[in-house]
Amino acid sequence: MQASGCEDLGQARNARSSVRRGLGFIAAALARLADDLGRPARDRRVLHRLSTLSDRELRDIGLWRQDLSDAVLPENGSVSAFLIDRREARRAARNAMRRWP
């Protein structure tokens, strides 16, 4: 009878572990969904704020006004990621020119 109690305890622990994993999976899925739903609003805020900057201010952060127009295109995905990639590409090109013999 004693061995049966241990087996029941082990099964209960496994069941709780499975429930925790399942809840973790559901929580992660809900977090991804919330992020996906919030991304368009966040992208609009970013573009609106950047559009209020002057051309000089945009150049100071490594962007051009055309970058804002390009970021709106649907195939570019996340606006922030696109703008960061564009800025980094320009920075890399500029640094490569400095090393040119």
RALINQUI-V772443 format. One record per residue. N is the residue number from 1. PHI is phi in whole degrees, 0 to 359 (NA if undefined). PSI is psi in whole degrees, 0 to 359 (999 if undefined). NEAR is the number of other C-alpha atoms within 12 Angstrom. Layout:
{{N,PHI,PSI,NEAR} {N,PHI,PSI,NEAR}}
This chain:
{{1,NA,327,7} {2,296,317,8} {3,297,325,9} {4,296,323,10} {5,296,320,11} {6,294,320,12} {7,295,320,13} {8,297,319,14} {9,296,318,14} {10,296,319,14} {11,294,321,14} {12,295,318,14} {13,296,317,14} {14,297,321,14} {15,294,317,14} {16,296,320,14} {17,297,319,14} {18,295,320,14} {19,295,317,14} {20,299,316,14} {21,298,317,14} {22,297,318,14} {23,293,323,14} {24,297,318,14} {25,297,316,14} {26,295,318,14} {27,297,318,14} {28,295,320,14} {29,295,319,14} {30,294,322,14} {31,296,318,14} {32,296,319,14} {33,296,316,13} {34,297,320,15} {35,295,317,16} {36,296,323,16} {37,286,328,13} {38,275,343,15} {39,300,314,19} {40,300,320,19} {41,294,318,17} {42,296,318,18} {43,297,319,28} {44,297,319,19} {45,296,317,16} {46,298,311,23} {47,296,320,27} {48,297,314,17} {49,296,316,15} {50,293,328,29} {51,291,342,22} {52,277,350,15} {53,281,151,19} {54,284,167,15} {55,300,323,18} {56,296,316,14} {57,295,322,16} {58,296,317,22} {59,297,326,18} {60,299,329,14} {61,260,9,21} {62,87,21,26} {63,237,159,31} {64,243,161,24} {65,301,324,25} {66,300,329,19} {67,300,325,29} {68,294,320,31} {69,293,319,19} {70,293,326,21} {71,294,337,31} {72,285,337,25} {73,301,134,16} {74,298,330,13} {75,286,352,10} {76,274,353,20} {77,71,228,18} {78,293,129,26} {79,298,312,30} {80,299,314,27} {81,297,319,18} {82,298,313,26} {83,294,322,32} {84,295,317,20} {85,298,318,20} {86,297,315,25} {87,297,316,24} {88,294,324,17} {89,296,318,16} {90,295,318,20} {91,297,317,19} {92,296,318,15} {93,295,320,15} {94,295,318,14} {95,293,325,12} {96,294,323,12} {97,292,327,11} {98,293,328,10} {99,275,354,9} {100,295,132,8} {101,291,999,5}}
